[in-house]
């Protein structure tokens, strides 16, 4: 069981006099409140610090964003500026006026509002400073390019001016040339070495031209006088040319004298043996032959002109041979006179006895000359042998030899090749082939007159096939089949003419001339009426 403590053992403090009143010790409470206040204050301070931190963080982020925005706007502006400069450069292509090039280019560069897109003043200032530097660089490039254009312009003028002054050939002109070269060097258009080269070249060319313009006999002395200016090669060339010119002058003078004396080639050749210098002798002979041939050609042209004029008049019955003045007959060649007499006889007595058949040898030689392209020779040979050709062939070769080579002649030559190949494959001999060629030529000429154009390759081949109609026995169309009458080639053209028209033409001809027309005459009459619009 529990026991209670002994009261006597409990010590007490006894009051001496007045009894002491017990008091509550609140000091600890005050200290606690103070601590609490301090704690609350610290908490507020901490909260304030947290607020400051958050504010500082957001301000930094805002500044960073602004910096990024500024950087982006700066880069975008720089990109636009680069593109703008390139566009300005491209737009200047073809601008050749060196006087306005720089101002025009700078005007294009400044024509922009790129800086306005930058919102931050500091960033905009940075861009403008950088862009100004780039513009200064571009301006320097533009001025350099403009100067180069200006330099090229004046250099080109320098060449023209120096050439013109050189052609004048006076001492004053040479001095002007040197002054011009000095001015170009001072301006910076040419360098000092270039200026020296220009002066030397101008002086050299002036001397060379001066010597070349002097009489050939004086040039050796001038070469010796200007020996320091002329190169060895130039001296040699001038002396060689001087000798050649002396020979040429002597040959011209001698040939002119011989032409005035009316020497023949044989007489001139004998005279030439007296010339000691072999080169001069050779040059004189060549010069005389040239002048002689030129004179003969002129004489021949005069003969041919008279002959052709009188041939037309005699053929048309306007005059007879005896009506031709004696002076004109003397100018014409013997062959011309013989042809005109025969033509007159044929005109006044058109019978089988006077009818001319084509000389195959003449026709063949005309073919050879035409195929070689020797048109003048062909024309002369035709005129000399005019009466050795039939009426059909005269007209044909008159046309062929009186005009230069053209696509019509080329087509004509091609027709010959077709016939040659086809005849060879058919075993036709040369003599028969020449007869065939006459007929094909007559067809070719008639086709052009009727259609006013050259036949196509297909039409030529068709005509050749028509002339080479096969026969069972020989494979070749013989004289008794198609070539029994003159102008079988013309028959190929007349085969498409209505029979009523042919009969009408035949009757008209017969009533006038008292005989039946041959193929050529019938064709000519048909062509005449067709051109007049009668058919």
Secondary structure, DSSP 8 states (H G I E B T S, - for coil): ------GGGS-----SSS--------HHHHHHHHHHHHHHHHHHHHHHHHHHHHHHHHHHHHHHHHHHHHHHHHHHHHHHHHHHHHHHHHHTTT---TTTHHHHHHHHHH---GGGG--SHHHHHHHHHHHHHHHHHHHHHHHHHHHHHHHHHHHHHHHHHHHHHHHH--HHHHHHHHHHHHHHHHHTSS-HHHHHHHHHHHHHHHHHHHHHTS-HHHHHHHHHHTTTTS-HHHHHHHHHHHHHHHHHHHHHHHHHHHHHTT--HHHHHHHHTT--SHHHHHHHHHHHHHHHHHHHHHHHHHHHHHHHHHHHHHHTTS--GGGS-HHHHHHS-HHHHHHHHHHHHHHH--STTT-----HHHHHHHHHHHHHT-HHHHHHHHHHTGGGS-HHHHHHHHHHHSS---HHHHHHHHHHHHHHHHHHHTT--HHHHHHHHHHHHHHHHHHHHHHSS---HHHHHHHHHHHT---TTTSS--TTTTTTSS-HHHHHHHTTS-HHHHHHHHHHHHHHHSS---HHHHHHHHHHHHHTT--
